Structures are given as C-alpha cells and as structure tokens.
C-alpha cells in the first residue's frame, strides 16, 4: 500500500554515527578495548556500500575510458620516494598544546571553529600570528579552557615503520606507510608506458589505503588516520594541460550527479593560494552535517612530480611523441577522492526520516540502486509454515547468484520491511499462500512502498530491469 510521506528534521552527525553502528555500517576500531582514535571498521553493510562505491568509480574511470589503465602499487615504498615528493620535509600540520589539560590540537582547526581560515601553506610564523591575534577567542575542545595554548609547531604526518629496520632505532633509515597513493602512480609512469600501448594523453587510476598521523580526530570517518583514496593521474602534453584539466572538472562534477548526489549539496571551492608548482586547484565540496567540506580535489600539478622523481632517482621520466619525436616531461592533471568521504556523503545524502500518513515514521536510506549494499530481500510470510519457507528459500537461492540478496524470516513482515528500509534495500520479495496457488510473489518498492504481483519465472528479469 502506498502512503503519503513527508521528511522530518535535518540529520545531525550524531544521528549518522549512532545509526551507522546500530545497522552495521561503521564500527569504532578496537571498541572492546575502548576504541582507537580516528580509526574505524566497516561492518557487514558498510563493506558492501564501500565496495559498490569503489566499483562505480572504477567503472567510470577505467572501464569506460580506453586511455586510462589501473594500478595497485605497494603501501610500502622506498623512503626516497617521500623525500622526492617533499613529504619528509614538508608534510605537516600546525600542532599546539592546551596548557590546562595538555591535549594536542591542530591550530588551523581551532581557528576554523571561530571562523578564521588558516591556509595549509602558511609558515609557522604566519600561523602563530593568527593564533596569538585570536587567542582570546580560542577554546580547548576537550577541557573548554580559553586562550591557553602553546606556540604552534609543525608536526609531520607521515607514519613511520620499522620495516626492514633491525637496529631498534626507528630514527635511523626510517621507512613510512604511504601518506598518499599518487606517488605509487608517478614512480610507475615509465613501467606503464613501456608495458602498454598508451600514448599521451593517458591516465593511471588506483584505489588504495593511505595513512596520516592526524593530530585531531574528529568528524567521524571524514578524517581518519587510515583511509582509502581513489585517484587518477592524467599525463598530458604541457600545451594541452589546462584544456584537459577543465574537461575533467566538468566530468567529475557530473559523476556525482550520476551517482545520485543531490546537486544542491555540492559546490566548488577554488584554492586561493596555490603551491608553487600548481597551475590550478579546485575542490568539489559536499554539504556534510558539519558543513561544506572537500570530497574531491581536481588539481593541475604541471611536471613537478615526474621531474622530482627523475631528479632523485636518476631515471629519465620523459615521453617521446611517436609522430613528432618531441621529448618532454608530461604534465599531470589529478583527480583525488576519498572512499570514506564519499561513503559519508552517500550515507548522509540518502538518509531520510519520514512521517507516514498513519502517524508512524520510518528511517529509509534512499541509496542509488547501484550503491545499495543489499539489492533484494526475500521473505516467507510466516517462518512457521514450512511450505512458505521452502518456496522462499528456493527463490532466494535462484536470485543470490545474480544480485546481492538477503533472506529474512524474523518478525512480522512490517518489521522486516522497516529493517530493509534502514539498510537501503530497493526491493523486498514476499512469498505468501497465494504464491503457492498462483506462482506470484509480492514485490515491494523501498521508495514508494507500493506492492506489485510478479510471476516467479519473470522475477529475475523484472528485478534486473528495475535495478539497472
């Protein structure tokens, strides 16, 4: 039966965090030991949603572009990679300490909380001037003390490891967990060029884990110490760089609309102070419960990355045009998006609490169907009727190899519908006594709550058409 629905209150981050745990999307890491700051685990439905997000990105980026190939580079790389990239010397955040409770805090976050923007490229002197000028406004987020903070110092975010180091001294010849995934792409530029038929312009795409020793853990999975990136680096002729950059800006904006994100929840943010090697940098921001924040960066990095790795490695990372014989170091157009930030955006964008005309309410995740963790749920009307359970099981067994399915016979059908609404399942299939007589099942739509009779032999085609 279709019911009139209207959305209720705006969602808060606390609602998302509580719901994500209760419904098996996201768990705090090591929770039985009190948790571990800024690290999270994806639960049974979360891991499916994350997988679908990655598959959607990969399809759009690699499968549908013949001039983009995939890569999976190692988390551990030579320490010289991070020297060449500038991470060892310059990959840092401004750290201060509350003199009252001794909590360590990012100064740019403190300033942001009172409406003051501190650019990531500011020097220690510039950051400390902002800190001192606004000290009377700044409050410790842990103890609430105002205006008592130490001088800001740069804190390097690279996570050190003892991999291959048997001296017991980590400061000697340190290795690192990668701080970003794109460096693995740059150092494999020549390998990909030599082993494929790609010609400039071409791209290399990668999905993988990165690690940052974040000072302040906040905003749920938006800012994690272990996170996953989806990045594509497009190698271009220097004269074509800006044209290709603008093309990718358009394409990446459209990607989010095609993904099902509401356009009013997206906006562009242009970087005001570019790093010295960049020609352009724009971010796509999403309206999270805590405001508009970056979900993806589209950056024109010129030839800096390949030039640096060529300089530090002694290997030429150049391209020879097969038609003109021109030799040059390619420029790079980068698109970089976080799996976790996309996950949070999709979860937020899909989360709806509705009041129904019968006075009841429901929470429903209106995921785009291609992202829904479970596509189809199959119910027997009653769990204590063997003939219904047997028929429902046979339908489930037929469908589970074609779609991600769930079998549910716990509680009354209404409660089962609500459970599936809350995990975003687009279609529920119910087997009742009429099914045994007519060979028809009842298919219920998540969004409209309308129910439709469908013959069992037509069910797979019906669902495939609806889920495409």
Secondary structure, DSSP 8 states (H G I E B T S, - for coil): ----EEE-S---HHHHHHHHHHTTSEEETTGGGT--TT-EEE-HHHHHHHHHHHHHHHIIIIIT-TTEEEE---SB--HHHHHHHTHHHH-EEEEEEBTTT--EEEHHHHHHTTT----TT--HHHHHHHHHHTGGG-B-TTT--BS-B---EEEE--EEE-TT--SS-TTSS-EEE-S-SHHHHHTTHHHHHHHS---SSEEEEEEEEEE---SS--TGGGS-SEEEEEEEEEEE-GGGHHHHHHHHHHHHHHHHHHHT--GGGEEEEE-SS--TT-SEEEEEEEEETTEEEEEEEEEEEETHHHHHHHHHH-----EE-TTT--EE--EEEEEEEEHHHHHHHHHHHHEEEEEETTS-EEEEE---TTT-S-SEEEEES-TT-HHHHHHHHHHHHHHTTTS-EEE--SS-HHHHHHHHHHHT-SEEEEE-HHHHHHSEEEEEETTT--EEEEEHHHHHHHHHHHH-
